[in-house]
Amino acid sequence: MRVDGRAQLTFCSNDYLGLANHPDIAAALQAGVARWGVGAGAAHLVNGHFEPHAELEVALAEWLQAERALLFSTGYMANLAAVGGLVGRGDTVIADKLNHASLVDAAQLSGAKLLRYRHVDVDDARRQLARATGTKMILTDGVFSMDGDVAPLGQLMALAEEFDAWLVIDDAHGFGVWGEAGRGSLAELGLMVNGIPDYVLQVGTLGKAFGTAGAFIAGAMQPIEVLLQRARSYLFTTAQPPALAVATLASLNLVRAADERRAAWRARVAQFQKSLPDTFTLMPSPTPIQPLLIGESVDALAAAQHLERAGLWVPAIRPPTVPVGSARLRVTFSALHTQGQVEQLLTELENLQTVGREGRYKQLGSIG
Ligand SMILES: *Cc1c(COP(=O)(O)O)cnc(C)c1O
């Protein structure tokens, strides 16, 4: 990217497969605009629902072996719907403490009681479920957006079945990225063998690996029908442009066949993990999200500024996005990064250490 006229090599995008600028998707969007114009003009349930929306919903459901998929204008709004459409006052949401902010907001807006369990701690989730009342819902990211680690989805599925709870999985960073044909975290963990159980809803966003925009919820017919009738973030907002659905259909075809791109990001992550100086604390993550734990916000900022001066854009992620004391450099990899570009990042991270007194980036804050 060019920032204020200066070239910056980015390690911060969620465009994991490098599809956001793919010519087939751009051409599909242009063809969609030529055929359908730009605005949808109204909400889906008024007259904003066009053929490409319906086609995309069918294609997404078929891809995920789900009975039904429902399109949304953004992932934030899909999460508001998935939670608020199925639980309310008197009910209980049991949520991972490190869930994405949109899931936290969704739970709070729903009016249900919110009980949070320690990050990926299934025993703690069970304790919270035991004291839940009304309709119960377990709510989790599939891949955690700031840590890059993966939820224990098999165990959470078993808990949901045992406690007769919904399980809502926000797999914004899993779909397209991994699993057979890019089917996401459930597929990656081998949990999609017989389709998806009726009590599981999956939320996917289309602005990350898909390289377009919008979101969907996939699941059984009955809960999806309830969302379509009741979810306020579906009912009371303008449908996404139909041309965008045309573009996402093109993207879905590419995503399904993108095994080479999925192998490419894995190769870059492996290269990074293998060659990173061991003075760095790399948070354990099998995904393209590879956070370097720094600690204090000032230090993380100083490190990010050093990298920026070297032409590398790696964002410092600080509280309140992450817990206090766990500020980090959130490095993300794309299928389009080359081996040489990853080497460049590794070199600058090494330089970063020598810049700090005693060779530690921790001291960078005082150097500014
Ligand atoms: C990005 C993201 C969202 C929001 O999706 P948008 O389509 O950008 O609104 C929701 N959940 C998670 C985990 C995300 O990373």
The ligand as an SDF file (V2000), in Angstrom:
LIG
                    3D

 15 15  0  0  0  0  0  0  0  0999 V2000
  -14.3750   -8.6080   11.3630 C   0  0  0  0  0  0  0  0  0  0  0  0
  -15.1470   -9.3940   12.3570 C   0  0  0  0  0  0  0  0  0  0  0  0
  -16.5270   -9.1910   12.5020 C   0  0  0  0  0  0  0  0  0  0  0  0
  -17.2450   -8.0890   11.8070 C   0  0  0  0  0  0  0  0  0  0  0  0
  -17.4190   -8.3510   10.4570 O   0  0  0  0  0  0  0  0  0  0  0  0
  -17.6930   -7.1130    9.4710 P   0  0  0  0  0  0  0  0  0  0  0  0
  -18.2500   -7.7440    8.2590 O   0  0  0  0  0  0  0  0  0  0  0  0
  -16.3880   -6.4380    9.2850 O   0  0  0  0  0  0  0  0  0  0  0  0
  -18.7110   -6.2380   10.1900 O   0  0  0  0  0  0  0  0  0  0  0  0
  -17.1980  -10.0410   13.3430 C   0  0  0  0  0  0  0  0  0  0  0  0
  -16.5730  -11.0010   14.0400 N   0  0  0  0  0  0  0  0  0  0  0  0
  -15.2440  -11.2000   13.9520 C   0  0  0  0  0  0  0  0  0  0  0  0
  -14.6020  -12.2820   14.7460 C   0  0  0  0  0  0  0  0  0  0  0  0
  -14.4970  -10.3910   13.1160 C   0  0  0  0  0  0  0  0  0  0  0  0
  -13.1830  -10.5450   13.0520 O   0  0  0  0  0  0  0  0  0  0  0  0
  1  2  1  0
  2  3  1  0
  2 14  2  0
  3  4  1  0
  3 10  2  0
  4  5  1  0
  5  6  1  0
  6  7  2  0
  6  8  1  0
  6  9  1  0
 10 11  1  0
 11 12  2  0
 12 13  1  0
 12 14  1  0
 14 15  1  0
M  END
$$$$
